[in-house]
């Protein structure tokens, strides 16, 4: 059975220190992709935006600044509220998003109960996948056999 942990919440797109706008979002965690979290912004719109990054990055970002490059996450307080800031960068532009820390933390706790840290590889079933991928098939006999007969002829030359 594939466990999915979802949470819809309203993030704030920070436009300036004084101004932000609400952005509906959905956090998704799937046990069949155990190292990743997925965030969809603008749910219900014609052009939702999807981001995927390491669950560990978001878990750590709830407690201390982390990440570099395209995704950076850190905790802070805004107007006395605990929030998690996510700075996302892409060729299309940059965004600074503010998420309620309590809601993100509660959702992350559910993902950690679904797939505890350190057990992610078990969810992937890599050994069975590799065995299936590397298993010989009848067509392999055609490709793995010697395409040229031996130079040694049996006619006694």
N, C-alpha and C positions, 0 to 999 in steps of 0.2 A: 504494500500500500504506500502511495506517495503522499507524504504529509505536506500540506501547504499552510503557511501562517501568513495571513493578510491583515492589514490595518489601513483604513482610510482615515486621513487626517488633513487638516488645513495647515499648509506651510505658509510662510511669508517670504515673498521675493523682496529683498532689500534693495531699494533703488538709491537711497541716500541715508545718512544717519537719522534723518527726520521722517523719511517716507518709505513705506513698504506696501505691497499689495498682496491680497490672499491668493494662494495657488492651491487648488485641490490636488491631493496626491494619494497614491496607494503604495504602501510598503508591501513587498511580497518576498517570502522566503520559501524555497522549495527544497525538500530533503533530497531530491534527485540532482540538485545543483548546490551541494551543501556548503561550499565555501563562499557563495555569493549572496548578496542582497540585491533586490531589484526595486527601483523606484520609478513609478510612472507619474508624470506631472500632467496637469490639464486633463484629468480623467473626464470623460463625457464630451470632450471636444473632438473636432474633426482631425486634429493633428496632435495627439498625445506625444510626449517626449519621454523616452525610456533611458534610464541609466542603470548600469550594473557595476558593482564594485565589491570588494572583499567585505564579508560580514565582520571579520576581525577589525577592519579599519573603523567601522561604525561603532563596534563594541568599545574599542579603545578611545575613540573620539568623544564618547559620552563622558569620559573621565579626564582626558588630557588632549592637548593638540597633537594631531598625527596626520600622516599623509603628506604627499608632495606631488607635484605635477598636476594631473587632471582632477584629482579629488583630494580635498583637505577638509578635515572635520575637527571641531573643537567646541568645548563647553564654554558658556559664558552666562551672564545675567543681563537681561534687557528689561528696564523698568521694574526691577525687583523680581522678575520671572526667570527661572532657570530654562535656558534654551540650548539647543545644539545647532551650531552654525555649520553649513556645508558649502564650501566654495567649489564650484564645478567649472571646469574650463574645457572648451572644445573649439574646433576650427570655426564653429558658428557663433561663438561668443562665450562670455563668462556670466555666471550667476552666483549670487550669494543668497542662500536660503536659510531661513530660521525655522527650526522645528521645536515644538514643545518637548523638553527633556523628559518629562514624566511619561508621556505617551510613547516616545521612541524607546525609552528604557523598558517599559512594560512589554512592548512588542518584541524587543530583543530578548528579553527573558523568556518569552514563549518560544522563540527560535532556538534558544540554548537548551530548553527542556526537550524540544523535538529532536535535536541533534546536538548532543553535548560536545563541547570543544574537545578535540583530540579523537573523535569518532567519525569525523567527516569521511575519511577514506573508506570506512566500512560501507557507507551509503553508496559509494560509487561502484563498488563491486568490480574493481579494476582487474583482478585475477580472472574472473569468469569472462569479462569482456575481451581480455587479451587471448584467452584460450579459444574463444569463439572466433576471434579475428585471425588467429594463426592456425586454426584447425585445417588440415588438408581437405581438399574437395576433389571430386573425380576429375575435374579439369586440370588439377595440378599434375596428374600423371602425364598429360600431354606436354606440359611445359618443363617438367622436371626430368623427363626421360632423355636419353641421349639421342639427339636428332640425326646424328650421322652414325652409320654402322662402323664397326671397327675396321681399321686398315688391314688387319690380319685376315687374309682370305683363307677359307677352308678348302680351296680347290687344289692345293699342293703346288703352287707355282714355284 
